[in-house]
Amino acid sequence: MTKPDPRRLAMAAGLLALAPLCAEYVTGYDDSTGDPLALAAGLLIFGPLYGAPALLIRETARRLGLGWPAILALAAAFGVLQAGVVDQSLFSGGYRDIPYWEEMVRPTYVAPLGLAAHTTLSFVAGHAVWSFGVPIALTEGLHPRLSRTPWLRAPGLVTAAVLYLAAAALVLRDHLRTEDDHASAAQIGGSLAAVALLVLFALSRRARHRSARHDAVREGAPPRPVIVAAGGLVAGLVFDLLPSTWAGVAAGLAVIALCGAVAARLARSPGWTVRHTAALAAGALTARAAVGFFAAPLGEVAPVAKYAHNVAFLTGAVLLGVLASRDPT
């Protein structure tokens, strides 16, 4: 029996820690903002809740030879599961007594479905990109030679799954105990159906991804990683600053479609590498960290603590992007 590779275990541990930072801490929206002890304690739940799915998504994709469209589809599936079933924020009219919640929900509320188009797009795309896609891309960029190989064996995968289920159960229990708005059976069923469809779509991309390797565009070279990062930065800023209106929803969908089309086109070039993917993720993460300066934290957070938090995470996002997208030569 071969010994576990410490490099792969280190990569897995890095992703386990990075995913919750990208998902929950980078904008500094909660009352834990600027409080190192509270942030560290929160990782006991957020690590399994976000890091474990990121690992499961990444390991599934690398074992089955899936590309980024499938990774993002699996990430979106976990996003729907999180917002629609676990914390049920997707169907809440007043989640956690957040003062601006109604302002986000009311303009695009769809009564027959019991949800708002704006928050649905924001939550699902936010989880797919920032909670899971960005940390996967950045972690793989830190060690390109291991970016296409599995990092965990069966015991590690089982552990990740158990950790996620335990954390999700705790969050669901807390929601049912403390919140008034609970998803209906039909809403939960619809969410699970959407999860299943996204997983099926991801798995269906396996054959297409393999055949596409032989059809790569041989003309030209992709932009330098710094240019790709700038594109991710602009796209992330535009998406995050859109209003919670139907026009904002339409613009958000347009941003996602345009970015997806451009990235897919560029990625077909043989010159596109893990560095470019990491650079795109770094730009998106930097955008979210920058938007955090305009976020008003929940609860009583001193301005010094808030802005120190924002500066630290913005600096961390930039440095991590530089490390993950650097030329290894």
LINFEN-V362680 format. One record per pair of residues at least 4 apart in sequence whose C-alpha atoms are under 6 Angstrom apart, sorted by the first residue. I is the first residue (numbers start at 0). J is the second residue. D is the distance in whole Angstrom. If there is no record, write none. Layout:
[[I & J & D] [I & J & D]]
//
This chain:
[[5 & 9 & 6] [7 & 150 & 5] [13 & 17 & 6] [14 & 18 & 6] [15 & 50 & 4] [17 & 134 & 6] [18 & 49 & 6] [18 & 50 & 5] [18 & 130 & 6] [18 & 134 & 5] [19 & 23 & 6] [19 & 45 & 5] [19 & 46 & 6] [19 & 49 & 5] [20 & 24 & 5] [20 & 25 & 6] [21 & 25 & 5] [21 & 129 & 6] [21 & 130 & 6] [22 & 129 & 6] [22 & 130 & 4] [25 & 288 & 5] [25 & 312 & 6] [26 & 288 & 5] [26 & 291 & 4] [27 & 32 & 5] [27 & 291 & 6] [28 & 294 & 6] [28 & 296 & 4] [29 & 296 & 5] [29 & 297 & 5] [30 & 296 & 6] [30 & 297 & 5] [30 & 298 & 5] [31 & 37 & 6] [31 & 38 & 6] [32 & 305 & 6] [33 & 304 & 5] [33 & 305 & 5] [33 & 308 & 5] [42 & 46 & 5] [44 & 166 & 6] [45 & 49 & 6] [46 & 50 & 5] [47 & 51 & 5] [47 & 162 & 5] [47 & 163 & 5] [48 & 163 & 5] [48 & 166 & 6] [51 & 159 & 5] [51 & 163 & 6] [52 & 56 & 6] [53 & 131 & 5] [54 & 58 & 6] [55 & 59 & 6] [58 & 149 & 6] [60 & 64 & 6] [60 & 65 & 5] [61 & 147 & 6] [65 & 69 & 6] [65 & 205 & 5] [69 & 201 & 4] [71 & 75 & 6] [71 & 127 & 6] [72 & 197 & 6] [72 & 201 & 6] [73 & 198 & 6] [74 & 127 & 4] [74 & 131 & 6] [75 & 123 & 6] [75 & 127 & 5] [76 & 194 & 5] [76 & 197 & 6] [77 & 81 & 6] [78 & 123 & 5] [78 & 126 & 5] [79 & 83 & 5] [79 & 123 & 6] [80 & 84 & 5] [81 & 85 & 5] [82 & 86 & 6] [82 & 87 & 5] [82 & 88 & 5] [82 & 89 & 5] [83 & 87 & 5] [83 & 89 & 5] [83 & 190 & 6] [84 & 187 & 6] [85 & 167 & 6] [85 & 171 & 5] [86 & 171 & 6] [90 & 113 & 6] [90 & 114 & 5] [90 & 182 & 6] [91 & 180 & 5] [93 & 100 & 6] [101 & 105 & 6] [103 & 243 & 5] [104 & 108 & 6] [104 & 115 & 5] [106 & 244 & 5] [107 & 115 & 5] [107 & 116 & 5] [107 & 244 & 6] [107 & 245 & 6] [108 & 114 & 6] [108 & 115 & 4] [109 & 113 & 6] [109 & 114 & 6] [109 & 115 & 6] [117 & 243 & 6] [117 & 248 & 6] [118 & 122 & 6] [119 & 123 & 6] [120 & 124 & 6] [121 & 125 & 5] [124 & 128 & 6] [125 & 129 & 5] [126 & 130 & 4] [127 & 131 & 6] [127 & 132 & 6] [128 & 132 & 5] [128 & 133 & 6] [129 & 133 & 5] [133 & 280 & 5] [134 & 138 & 6] [136 & 277 & 5] [137 & 277 & 5] [137 & 323 & 6] [139 & 143 & 6] [139 & 146 & 5] [140 & 273 & 6] [140 & 274 & 6] [140 & 277 & 5] [140 & 323 & 4] [141 & 323 & 5] [151 & 155 & 5] [163 & 167 & 6] [168 & 172 & 6] [173 & 177 & 6] [174 & 178 & 5] [182 & 186 & 6] [204 & 208 & 6] [207 & 211 & 6] [215 & 267 & 5] [215 & 268 & 6] [216 & 267 & 6] [216 & 268 & 5] [220 & 270 & 6] [221 & 265 & 6] [224 & 275 & 5] [224 & 278 & 5] [227 & 279 & 5] [228 & 278 & 5] [228 & 279 & 5] [228 & 282 & 4] [229 & 282 & 6] [231 & 235 & 6] [231 & 279 & 5] [231 & 282 & 4] [231 & 283 & 5] [232 & 282 & 4] [232 & 283 & 5] [232 & 286 & 5] [235 & 283 & 5] [235 & 286 & 5] [236 & 286 & 5] [238 & 251 & 6] [241 & 247 & 5] [242 & 247 & 5] [243 & 247 & 6] [247 & 251 & 6] [253 & 257 & 6] [255 & 259 & 6] [258 & 262 & 6] [259 & 263 & 6] [262 & 266 & 6] [266 & 271 & 5] [274 & 324 & 4] [277 & 323 & 6] [277 & 324 & 6] [278 & 324 & 5] [281 & 320 & 5] [285 & 316 & 5] [288 & 313 & 5] [303 & 307 & 6] [310 & 314 & 6] [312 & 316 & 6] [315 & 319 & 6] [320 & 324 & 6] [321 & 325 & 6]]
//
